[in-house]
């Protein structure tokens, strides 16, 4: 290890709440307060003075309304951090807070930071998805639309296209969904999430897990994006959710100076673009790219977290990579736990870090698809 390796010393998250206005367990809490709750507990649990934090890099997708005006800065001030601590908010769509970790790690390795927090928040019940895309002619400029012959489609249609391209049946996708709920329920019951979840607004566990989900119950749901021959339903897609998550990173040298015990180091990272129409397949080349960059092979990886934006994305990724399904999303994924957009990258990484420590997994790999046709991939090494 280099003295300037980027290491993770703590990772925490809220439970993921159901994103229903006025009904979900976190829907009555301002998104800035969700994040502030995580930040204040993150530094307290690590035993680090908040004044040592050089920057807070925060992922939020819908940067409008309660999530506007640099949510990172508002959140850290709400957490009681000194006014000297800056913050910046980024948007790489669903991978925003995973990208926040990448930026944080790069800053540490480069010597720009010594202590940094990466994370994110999304309250989809209070700031609805696409609410930042209103006004004018919309977010897609005429030259981009012309390039793609006005053929850009919603992600749900992309998920249907993926299912068709990889020959995935409705039952295959529903099987992934059932397993997601079963695994998430088992992880909750076994206490696997105990070290990573903070009680928030009275909520102590992920709210979207539906116990007793069966293939029969899922078979009764209608397809959402393609009526005739479609396979994507609300049951085999991620949930609209509220939540926040964050990780505290430093260097090997600084960790030793502060008496901190690192959990894992950021071994390798990658980001890639992909077809913005098929959109959600970037996880496949991103995985290939991060493995090549790391010098590791798929067989070296003992734990995978692949965001379950749609079951078809995970199924296509498994088919192309040959990864072991038993090692993939072992504690369930976004179909059961939920997908609070800007927080999801940090949520997955928080779960991955704690899983690696709990099970003695040396290498873990995380990847997630992103709107517009992109994907991040990260390999962590247990310390």
N, C-alpha and C positions, 0 to 999 in steps of 0.2 A: 504493500500500500504506500502511496505517496502521502506526504504530510498534508497535501491539499486535495486529497480525495473528498468528495462530497458524501457525507454520511447522514443517515436519518437517526435521530436520537429519541423522537417521540412522534406518535401519530394518533389522532383522536377524531371522532366524528359524533354528530348527533344521531339519534335514530332517524331513519328515513320515514317521513310522514306522507300519508296519502294526500295528493294535491287537489283536494276539493275545497273550494272557498267556504270558509266558515265551518267546515265539517272535519277536516283532517286535524290531527293532533298538534301540528305545528302551524296551522293556517292562521292562527290568531297572533303569531309572533312576526314582527318586522324582520325581513331577511338580514338586515344589518345586526340585529340582536341575536339571531341564530349564530352568525359567524363570530360575534363578540364572545358569546358563551364558549365556543370552541377555543378561541384564541387565549382567553384568560386562563382556561383550564390547561391548555397545552403548555404554556410557560410555567404554570404552577406545578404541574406534574413532573416536568423535566427539571424543575429547580433552577430555572434560568431567569435572570432579571430581564424584564421586557425591554429595558433601555439598551440592552446589548444587541437587539434585533436591528440589523442594517436595512432590512426592507421586508415588506409583506407583498407577495405576488399572488394575486387573487383571480380566480376564474369565475366569470359570470357571463352567461350568454345573453339574456334579455336585459340589456343595460338601458333601462327606461324606468320611469316612475320610482318606486322604492329601491330599485337597483341601479339607479343612475348616479351621475356626479361622482364617479370614482368610488365604487363600493368598498374597495380595499381600505382607503383612508378613513372613510366613515366608520367602517367596522372596527378597525384597530383603535380609533379614538373612543368608540363606544365600549371597547374592552378595557379602557383605562390605561392603554399604553402611553408612554411619554409622547408629548407633541413632537419630539425630535425624530420619531420613527416614521418614515415615509411608507407609502403603499401605492401600488399600481394595479389596475384591473385589466385583464386580457380576455380576448374572445377567440378561441380556436374551436368554436362550437362545442360539441359534447366532450371534447378532449381538453377543454380549457384549463382545468386544474391539474391534469397530467402534464400539460405543457408548462404550467407554472412551476412544477417540480423540475422540469428540464431547464428552464431559465434559471431557477435557483441554483441548481447543481453547476451549471456553466459559470455563473457568477462566483461561486465558491472556488472552483478550480482555477478561474482566471485571476483570483485575488481581489475581485470587486467587493466581495462580502466575506465576513467571518461567521456570522449567524444570520439565518434568513428563514422566513416562514413561507411555505407554499400551500395554497388550498383554494377553496371556493365555496360559493353559496348559490343556491337557486331556490326561490319560493315560487313554484309554478301555480300555486293557488292564489297568490297575491299579485303576481306579475305574469299573466298568461303567456304561453309560448306564442311567438310571432308578434307580440305587442310592440316590439321594437322595429318592426318591418312595415309600419303603416306610414302613409303619407307619400306625396309625390307619385312617381311612377313605380314605386317599389324598389327593393334593394338590387335588382339585377339590371345592369346598364344595357342599353340597346346593343352595343357591340358584342357583349357577352352572349346575349340572346341570339344575335345573328350568327355567332360562331357555332352555336348548338342548335340552329334551325328552330328556335323557339320550342325545343323538346325537353326542357328541364321539367322535372316531375317532383312531387312530394316524396319524402323518404319511404312512405308506405308503399308507393308504387315501385320504388327501387327494391324494396324488400321482396315484393312479388316477382320482380324481374330476376332477382338472385335465385329465388326458389325455382323458377322456371329453368334458368340456365344450368343449375346444378341438379335438376330433377328431384327436388325435395317435395315430399308429399305432405299433406295436411297432418297426417298422423305423426310423421317424423317431427314436425315442428311442435305439435302438441305434446309429444313425449319429452322434448327438451323442457317445455314449460312445466309439466308435471314434476319432472325431476328438480327443476329450480325451486319450486315451492317445498318439495320434500326435503331438499338439502338445507334450505334456509331455515325451515322449522327445526330440523335436527340440530343445526348449529346454534340456534337460539336456545333450545332446550338443554344442550350440553354445556352451555356457558362459553362457547367459542368466541362470542362477540363481547364478552364481559369486559375485557381489557381495552376495547376500542370505542365502546359506546358510552356517551355521557347522557345521563337523564336530562331531558330538555323539555321544558314546559309541561312537566308531568308525564311525558312519554319516555318509556324505558326500553322499548324494543321496536324493531322495524314494523311499521303498521300495515304494510301491504301484503304480508305473507298470508296466503289463503290455505289454511290447513284442510286436508281432505280433498284437494283438487284432483280430479280424475280425468282420464281420457274421455269418459262419457260426458262429464259436465262441460268440458272444453268443446266437444263435438257439437254441442247445442248452440254455440256462439256463431253469429253470422260473420262472414268476411267483410272487412271494412273498406278495402281499397279496390277490390276487383270482385264484382258479384258473381260473374260467370266463370267458374273454374279457379277462383281465388283461394289462397291458403292462409293468408295473414288475417288474424283476428286480434281483438283486444286481449285475448287469453295467451297468445304466443308472441306478444310484443311487450316492450317495457312499459312501466306505469308512469303516469304523470305524478310528480312527487315534489316534496319539500325537504331540504336538508343542507347540511354544511359539514365540511371535513377539512382538516389541515395537518401538515407535517412540519416538524421543526428540523432543519438541516444545519449542519456546520461542517467544518473540516476536521480531519483526523487530529491535526495539531491542536486546534481550538478545543475540541472535545476533551483531549487529555488535559489541557490547561484548566478547563472548567470542571474537571472531575466527572465528565459525562461518559456513559457507556453506550457507544453506538449500537444500534440494532442491525443495520444493514447499510451497505454503501451503494450508491448509484453506479452500477458497473458500466452500462452502455445505454445509449438512447438513440432513437431514430424517429424521423417524421417523414411522411411521404404524401404526395398527392395522387389522386386516382380519378377515373372517369366521373364527372359530376352528375351524370345521369344514372349510371349504375350506383354510384355514390358511396355505397357502404362496404365495398370490397377492399378498401385500402389496408385493412388489418392483415391481409395476406402478404402483400409486398412489404409492409412495415415489419412484420415478423421476420421475413427473410432478410431484410436489411439490417435489423438489430442483431440477429444471430451472426451474420457475416462480420459486422463491425466488432462484435464481442469475441470472436474466435471460438465460440461455443457451438455445440450442436443441439438439436432439439432434445436428444436423449439426456443432455446435461440438466435440463430444466425439470425441477420437481414440483412446480406449482404454476398454473396458468390462470390469469384473470382476463377474460375476454368479455367486454361489455355486451350484455344481452339487449342491445337496442331492439333487435328482432331475432327470433329463434333462427331464421334463415341465415343471418349473418354468422352466427356461431356454427351452424351446421356446415356452411360453405367453408369456413375457416378450418374446421376439423377435417373436412374432406381433402382440402388442399395441403395442409401441413402434416397430416398424419399424427397429430398430437393425441395423447391418451385422454379420452373423455372423462375418465375418473379423476384425472389431475386438473381438469378444467372447471373453474367455478365450483369448487368443492363445497363451498358454503352457500350455494345458490347465487343468482345474479339479478340483474335489473328487472327481469320478468316477475320475480317474487319480491325482491327488496325494494325496487323502484329506481328511477333514473332522474334525480334532480340535476339536470343538465350541467351547469357550471361546477357543481360539487362532485360529480360522478367520478372523475379521474382521481381525485384525492380520496374519495370513498373506497374505490377499488384498491388503491395503493395502501390505504390504511388497513384494509382487510388482508391484503397480501403480506404486508410487513408482519402483522401479528400472527398470521398463519405460518409464515416461515420460521418465526421464533418459537412458536408453540410446537411445531412438528419437526424442527431441525432441518428444514429444507435449505440447501445451500444456495440454489439459484431459483429465482422466480421471474416470470415474464408477464407483463401486462400490456394489453393493446386494446384500442377502442376506435371504432369508426366515427367519422365526423361529417357534419353537414358540408355540402359543397364538394365532397370527394377528397377526404384527407384521412390520415390515421397516425396516431402516435404509438410508439412501442418503447418499453422500458425493461431493462433487465436489472434486477437487484441481486446483490450477493450478501448472504447472511454473515454477520461478524460475531 
